[in-house]
Amino acid sequence: MTHGSRVLALGHYQPARVLTNDDLAATVDTSDEWIRTRVGIRTRHIAAPDEPVDRMAAAAAAKALAGSGLAAEDIDLVLVATCTAVDRSPNTAARVAAQLGLASPATMDINVVCAGFTHALATADHAIRAGSAARALVIGVEKFTDFADWTDRSTCVLVGDGAGAAVVVASEEPGIGPVVWGSVPEMGHAVRIEGNPGRFSQEGQSVYRWATTQLPPIARRVCEQAGVRPEDLAAVVLHQANLRIIEPVARRIGAVNAVIARDVVDSGNTSAASIPLALSKLVERGEVEPGAPALLFGFGGNLSYAGQVIRCP
């Protein structure tokens, strides 16, 4: 009997081009010191013009699928978390399914911006628990640089491109804990990608205050729902928005023995891709043991949040 689901394998992809803080300082009024002091970022990866969201998503998903030992035809659900897909139809999930040669999966895109991956992971877990899917690809992907205002030094220094993916399968022993999710609708304007063409903007101080004060107790509730004490976490993978948010939030959660993902330093803010990208790297480098508990917690656009404790593959 199936009692839940677990993450079987992970994969990630980043474009080859790397943009440094010094590169940015040549085009906008900023400096390496200014960027590192305020957000902790050193570099970010920039997708090429011929490198759309679906290609990056497929590359990360192919790596995760190869690591899972499953065949393409085994996948019956594809969920893609993204807010930067340009085309409306076919959706990104359908394009990924076609590129990977999947048989006849359900395909859905989910737009919850920076909390997209954890929402999508919970959705896959719910579908598997309900018996409507057995093996899912869950992908977070963004080409955030397409939506950057490269004249605004407060936001253009943040963004990067990339993708991360997880293969999620039915499991007698649940490896994905209950999701705790929600939003603050009256503050949804604090992070925006609006207009035509869309441009990313945010009220940075409002987001910082909300994240550092309101999110730690919610994250502790995620641990409580999973039956895991914060001090027993092996890893904490928060949305990689800003090192000045990640470090104090992780500290206030009480995860004193955990590896704290700091991929934002090298990858920038990749929105829905940031959690699976950072988690995949931690697992690939052997920084967390198979079966170890990791807290995943996404937050940001819409002022939405979602988190769960998983057992690492």
Disulfide bonds with the S-S distance in Angstrom:
none
